[in-house]
C-alpha cells in the first residue's frame, strides 16, 4: 500500500510538472477553478522541484569541479605567495580558507539549504506579488454572482506552481538562465489566468517585486540628485 501511495505521488508530481511546462495556460485555468485555498501541496511541489534541480546541478557541477579546483588552486597558490611576501605565515591561513571554501562550494551544503531558500523566496515574493495584485486587479463578478476573491493563498499557489520550470536548472551550463526565463513566462501566464487581467497588468503583477525595487532605486536616486542640487544652489 505504501509503495502504491508513493507511486501515485510520484506519478501525480510528474504529471503536474509536465502539464505546467507544456500548457501553462490550461493548467492555471483549471487551477483557478480548483483552488481550495490550501498551500501545502503547491509548496511541497515547489520544494521538491527546486531540490531535484539543485541536486542534479550539484552532480554535474561536481563533474566539472576538478577543472575549477585546478584554477582555484593556482589562484590560491598565487595568493599564498603574495601573503607570504606581505606577512610571513599568512599564506597558510589563505590556504585553509581556500580549502574550506572549496569543500563548501563543491559539497552538499547548497543542496541541503535549497528548500529553506526556496520556501523563504516563495513567501517573501508572494507578499509583494499579492500587494501588486491588490493594487492592480479589479475583482470580476463570477458565474455564481459573487466577486472574484484575491487571496494571499492563491498567490502562493501561483508562485509555487510557476516555479516548475526551475527543474530546467539541472541542465548543464545554461540551465539556470533557461529556468529563469521560462519561469518568468509561466508566471506571467499564471497571473493572466488567475487574476483574469490583460497581459500588461499580468506582466506588472508578475514582476511587481522587481518593479517595486526599481521604483525605490529611482526614487532614491531622484532624492539624491535633488539634495545635491539644493546643496549646490545654497553654496554657490
TALIN-V707613 format. One line per field, one symbol per residue. phi: phi as a letter, one per 40 degrees, with the letter a starting at -180 (. if undefined). psi: psi as a letter, one per 20 degrees, with the letter a starting at -180 (. if undefined). burial: + if it has 16 or more other C-alpha atoms within 10 Angstrom, else -. A space follows every 50 residues. Layout:
BEGIN
phi=???
psi=???
burial=???
END
This chain:
BEGIN
phi=.cccccccccccccccdcccccacccccccccccdbgcbcccccdccccc ccccccccccccccccccccccccccccccccccccadhccccccccccc ccccccccdccccddccccccccccdcccccccccbbcdcccccgccdcb bccccccdcccccdcdccccccgbcccccccccccccccccccccfbccd ccccccbddcccccccccccccccccccccccccbb
psi=ghhgggggggghghggghgghhmhggghghhhhiojipiggggggggggh ggggghhhghhhhihggghgghhgghgghggghhggopihhhgghggggh gghggjajghghighghggggggghhgghgghhhgipopqprhjirqppo qhhhgggghghiigihhiiiqqfjggggggghhgghgggghgggilrrgg hgggghkgghggghhgghgggghgghgghggghii.
burial=------------+---+-+++--++-+++-++------+--++-++++++ +++++++++-+---+---+--++--++-+++-+------++--++--+-- -+---+---++--++--++--++-++-++++++---+----------+-+ -+-++++++++++++++++++---++-+++-++++++++++++++++--- +++++++++---------------------------
END
